[in-house]
Amino acid sequence: MGLDNQNIHGADVLIRKLNAAKAYLQNDAPEVIGTEAVKHFKKNFVDEGFDGVKWASRKTKVKLQRKVLTGQGNGDHLGDSIDYRVEGRTIIIYTDKVYAQIHNEGGTITVTPKMKGYFWAMSKQAKEAGDTEMAEQYKAMALSKEITIIQRKFMGESPLLTNKIIDKIKRDLTRILKD
């Protein structure tokens, strides 16, 4: 004698809940993971650090009223560029900014002729504005062959993010299985 859903009290409800949980994990969980990751990594720019570890302050004496690694008020800065996409069972967190990796990992960059021209122009502009300290900093960069970019990690493995995602998915699954 076989059992069917009619012979087990509540089996239909349980199957409905399990199917809803399966659908959530297949369809909604990747979006939850992507959204939580993007929010977490963007918050690092507000906090000026990664998972509670503050970034080093600027070496240059740039007189800016903005945070490190943020744009000049035009809304086009590194933090704004972070996004995600879902490809099959993989969630990819990315930025389209070509300079993102050097800031996230640190390293050296070669000063190109175009960069030299920019630094000379900025040196001249600072000098004309009476800011000799900035003029000298730009002059030094124009004369450099390489510039060292210190690491200011904003994306990567994060136990804090992993815990946020686990907590969110647990709450969602608990709600689905209670209904």
C-alpha positions in Angstrom: 0.0 0.0 0.0 1.5 3.4 -1.0 0.9 6.7 0.7 -0.2 9.8 -1.1 -0.7 13.4 -0.1 -4.3 12.7 0.9 -3.2 10.2 3.6 -0.6 12.5 5.3 -2.2 15.3 7.2 -0.7 18.7 6.1 1.5 17.2 3.3 0.0 19.5 0.7 0.8 22.6 2.7 4.3 21.3 3.4 4.9 20.6 -0.3 3.6 24.1 -1.2 5.9 25.7 1.3 8.9 23.7 0.2 8.2 24.6 -3.5 8.0 28.3 -2.5 11.3 28.0 -0.6 12.9 26.3 -3.7 11.6 29.0 -6.0 12.9 31.7 -3.6 16.4 30.1 -3.6 16.4 29.7 -7.4 14.9 33.1 -8.4 15.1 35.6 -5.5 18.2 34.6 -3.5 20.7 35.5 -6.2 19.1 39.0 -6.4 19.2 39.3 -2.6 22.9 38.3 -2.6 23.7 40.8 -5.4 21.8 43.6 -3.8 23.3 43.1 -0.3 26.8 42.9 -1.8 26.5 46.1 -3.7 25.0 47.9 -0.7 27.8 46.6 1.5 30.6 47.6 -0.9 29.1 51.0 -1.6 28.9 51.6 2.2 32.7 51.1 2.3 33.1 54.4 0.5 30.9 56.2 3.0 32.9 54.6 5.9 36.2 55.1 4.1 37.3 51.6 4.9 36.7 47.9 4.4 34.8 46.0 7.1 35.8 48.4 9.8 39.4 48.8 8.8 39.9 52.5 7.8 41.7 53.4 4.6 45.0 55.3 4.9 44.5 59.1 4.5 45.7 60.9 1.4 49.5 61.6 1.3 49.0 64.7 -0.8 47.8 67.8 0.9 44.8 68.0 -1.5 42.4 70.6 0.0 39.2 68.7 -0.7 36.0 68.6 1.2 35.2 65.1 -0.1 35.9 61.6 1.0 38.7 59.5 -0.3 38.0 57.7 -3.6 34.9 59.8 -4.4 34.3 61.9 -7.4 34.2 65.7 -7.7 30.5 66.1 -7.2 29.5 64.8 -10.6 28.1 61.5 -9.3 30.7 59.6 -11.4 32.9 58.0 -8.8 34.1 54.5 -8.1 31.5 53.7 -5.4 28.6 54.6 -7.7 30.0 52.2 -10.4 29.6 49.0 -8.3 26.8 46.7 -9.6 26.0 43.0 -10.0 24.7 40.6 -12.5 23.4 37.0 -12.3 24.8 34.5 -14.7 23.2 31.1 -14.2 24.0 30.2 -10.6 26.8 32.8 -10.3 26.4 36.3 -8.9 29.1 38.6 -10.3 29.8 41.9 -8.4 31.7 44.3 -10.6 32.7 47.8 -11.5 33.4 49.1 -15.0 36.0 51.6 -13.8 39.4 50.8 -15.2 41.2 52.2 -12.2 39.2 50.1 -9.6 41.7 47.2 -9.3 44.7 49.4 -8.6 42.8 51.2 -5.8 41.4 47.9 -4.4 44.7 46.0 -4.4 47.3 48.8 -4.5 50.3 48.9 -6.7 52.3 51.2 -9.0 51.4 52.9 -12.2 53.6 54.3 -14.9 53.3 58.1 -15.4 52.4 58.6 -19.1 53.1 61.7 -21.1 49.4 62.6 -20.9 49.6 62.3 -17.1 52.7 64.4 -17.0 51.0 67.1 -19.0 48.0 67.1 -16.6 50.3 67.3 -13.6 52.3 70.2 -15.1 49.0 72.0 -15.9 47.7 71.4 -12.3 51.1 72.6 -10.9 50.8 75.8 -12.9 47.2 76.3 -11.9 48.1 75.8 -8.2 51.0 78.1 -8.5 48.8 80.8 -10.0 46.3 80.4 -7.2 49.1 80.9 -4.7 49.2 77.4 -3.4 53.0 76.6 -3.7 52.7 73.4 -1.6 50.2 71.9 -4.1 52.2 73.2 -7.0 55.3 71.4 -5.7 53.3 68.2 -5.2 52.1 68.3 -8.8 55.5 69.1 -10.1 57.0 66.1 -8.2 54.3 63.9 -9.8 55.1 65.3 -13.3 58.7 64.5 -12.8 58.0 60.9 -11.5 58.3 57.8 -13.6 56.0 55.8 -11.4 53.4 56.6 -8.8 52.6 54.2 -5.9 48.9 53.8 -5.2 48.3 52.5 -1.7 45.6 49.8 -1.2 42.2 51.1 -0.3 40.2 47.8 -0.4 36.5 48.3 -1.0 35.5 44.9 -2.5 36.5 41.3 -1.7 35.9 38.5 0.7 33.9 39.8 3.6 32.8 37.8 6.7 30.5 40.7 7.6 28.8 40.6 4.2 28.5 36.8 4.3 26.8 37.0 7.7 24.4 39.8 6.4 23.4 37.6 3.4 23.0 34.5 5.5 20.8 36.4 8.0 18.7 37.9 5.2 18.1 34.6 3.5 17.3 32.9 6.8 14.7 35.6 7.6 13.2 35.2 4.1 13.0 31.4 4.3 11.6 31.5 7.8 8.8 33.8 6.6 8.1 31.6 3.6 7.9 28.4 5.7 5.7 30.1 8.3 3.0 31.3 5.8 
